[in-house]
Amino acid sequence: MKKVRVVGVPEHFNLPWHMALEEGAFEDRGIELEWTDIPEGTGRMADMLAKGETDLAIILTEGVIKAISDGNPSMILQEYIGSPLLWGIHVGADSYFKALSELKNTKAAISRFGSGSHLMAFVNAQNNGWDTSRLQFEVVNNLEGAVEALTQGSADYFMWEHFTTKPLVDQGIFRRLGDCPTPWPCFVVAATKSFVAKDPAPARHVLEVINNYTAEFASIPSINRTLANRYGQKVSDIDQWLAQTQWSQRPLARKTFDKVQQTLLQLNLINEKKDYAHCVRE
């Protein structure tokens, strides 16, 4: 058995991994897969890749490309979710902000610098014609930290995946002022270069297993109820999420990589573009 460490967010996107684990699919391929939930998100996972604390990460596309540009010794193996991520833009229930335009020059809660909540704040500001140099941030670590920050007023708004935060909106803890979709496929599978270089076979076996699961995932009978029960969601919200989510089994396209890099460069979030072949396995 070859041990492979994998990290990802504890969200509905990653149920295929848990199903494959529970059904012994990785063991059948000689893989002892160790999954760890990372509620802090992409910034923390990128740090774990850099430190060799994980072999693989299911990570946001823009986050890992920025990390690699900053020197993280990792590479993208393939897309995982081929559709955009819908980022909800939230304020506290008692906030006096009523419209998205009112958030200009206010403070965003972010899980950590380099995370999706950090990078997408820049994309949202650019979409709205705001001066990105005036963005302010409060590091809150995770979703629970964001609830505390928005409730207590140490931050003004928080961007997180629309459906993950929907229960907080339904409970009257957050109010959503709008949404900001990523302009690219949202999740990829990334690996440390050392893990792939040592022996490419384990990564290949892991991808073959998970790709078999994701290819059929949306057509599994009653998968909407399974997701709703497991992640505390309404079936109607899961149905909406499933309708707009596409799993991917293909390599990250060069044009997608270039688009993400160009956006990050325009926003002054990276200093230079990296070569596609240096960052992505074709």
Beta strands, then each sheet from edge to edge (+ up, - down):
strand 1: 2-8
strand 2: 31-37
strand 3: 56-60
strand 4: 74-81
strand 5: 86-92
strand 6: 107-110
strand 7: 136-139
strand 8: 157-161
strand 9: 174-181
strand 10: 187-192
sheet 1: 2+ 1+ 3+ 10- 4+
sheet 2: 7+ 6+ 8+ 5- 9+
end
